[in-house]
Amino acid sequence: MGTDVFEGAAIMVGYAYTQRLVADVAIFPEDATFTAHVRSRVSAAETLATLATASGITRISDTELEIMIPASATINMPVGSVVMDVVRTDTD
């Protein structure tokens, strides 16, 4: 799986945020699990939010994931931009 970078909608600090990821090909199989980390910048050591398949990441279909960052996590995010990496965790 490669790396893609895209811009999402603005995150309003203190409010829940939802973003749907849509792929051109089937990369989100039914039994797959995922983890996402939100950081202030790519090189930041501190994680602002950690999401997982069981808490914040929902598989919609083979080509769609929905990411939901709770308001309790966005309250700590800086004004400006953040980066989020999503990794499939059920493979070696």
C-alpha positions as CSV (number, residue, x, y, z in Angstrom):
1,M,0.0,0.0,0.0
2,G,1.4,3.4,-0.9
3,T,1.2,6.8,0.7
4,D,-1.2,9.5,-0.4
5,V,-1.6,13.0,0.9
6,F,-4.8,15.0,0.7
7,E,-6.4,18.0,2.3
8,G,-9.6,17.4,4.3
9,A,-12.2,19.7,5.6
10,A,-11.3,22.1,8.4
11,I,-11.4,20.8,11.9
12,M,-13.3,23.0,14.3
13,V,-11.4,22.9,17.6
14,G,-13.7,21.5,20.4
15,Y,-16.1,19.8,18.0
16,A,-16.3,16.2,16.7
17,Y,-14.7,15.8,13.2
18,T,-15.7,13.3,10.6
19,Q,-13.8,12.6,7.3
20,R,-14.6,9.9,4.8
21,L,-11.6,8.3,2.9
22,V,-12.5,7.0,-0.5
23,A,-10.1,4.9,-2.6
24,D,-10.3,4.1,-6.3
25,V,-9.7,0.4,-5.6
26,A,-10.8,-2.1,-2.9
27,I,-8.1,-1.5,-0.1
28,F,-10.4,-1.8,2.9
29,P,-11.5,-5.4,3.1
30,E,-14.2,-6.5,5.5
31,D,-12.0,-8.1,8.1
32,A,-9.2,-5.4,8.0
33,T,-8.3,-3.4,11.1
34,F,-6.8,0.1,11.1
35,T,-5.1,2.6,13.4
36,A,-4.8,6.3,12.9
37,H,-2.6,8.9,14.6
38,V,-3.2,12.6,14.4
39,R,-0.2,14.9,14.9
40,S,0.5,18.6,14.7
41,R,3.0,18.0,11.9
42,V,4.6,15.0,10.3
43,S,7.7,15.1,12.4
44,A,5.9,15.6,15.8
45,A,6.6,13.0,18.4
46,E,3.4,13.8,20.3
47,T,0.2,12.2,19.2
48,L,-2.9,14.4,19.5
49,A,-5.4,11.6,18.9
50,T,-5.2,7.8,18.4
51,L,-8.1,6.1,16.6
52,A,-8.7,2.5,15.8
53,T,-11.2,0.3,14.1
54,A,-13.0,-0.2,17.4
55,S,-13.0,3.5,18.3
56,G,-13.2,6.2,15.6
57,I,-12.5,4.3,12.3
58,T,-15.5,2.7,10.6
59,R,-15.3,0.6,7.5
60,I,-18.1,1.6,5.1
61,S,-17.2,-0.6,2.2
62,D,-14.1,-2.1,0.4
63,T,-13.3,1.4,-0.9
64,E,-14.4,3.7,2.0
65,L,-13.4,4.3,5.6
66,E,-14.9,6.9,7.9
67,I,-12.7,8.6,10.4
68,M,-14.3,10.3,13.5
69,I,-12.2,12.4,15.9
70,P,-14.1,13.1,19.1
71,A,-14.5,16.6,20.4
72,S,-12.5,15.6,23.4
73,A,-9.5,15.2,21.1
74,T,-10.0,18.2,18.8
75,I,-10.0,20.5,21.8
76,N,-6.3,19.9,22.1
77,M,-5.5,20.5,18.5
78,P,-3.6,23.7,17.4
79,V,-5.2,26.2,15.1
80,G,-3.8,25.6,11.6
81,S,-3.3,22.1,10.3
82,V,-2.7,18.6,11.5
83,V,-1.6,15.4,9.8
84,M,-3.2,12.0,10.1
85,D,-1.7,8.7,9.2
86,V,-3.9,5.6,8.7
87,V,-2.2,2.2,8.9
88,R,-3.7,-1.2,8.3
89,T,-2.9,-3.3,11.4
90,D,-4.0,-6.8,10.6
91,T,-1.2,-7.7,8.2
92,D,2.5,-8.2,8.8
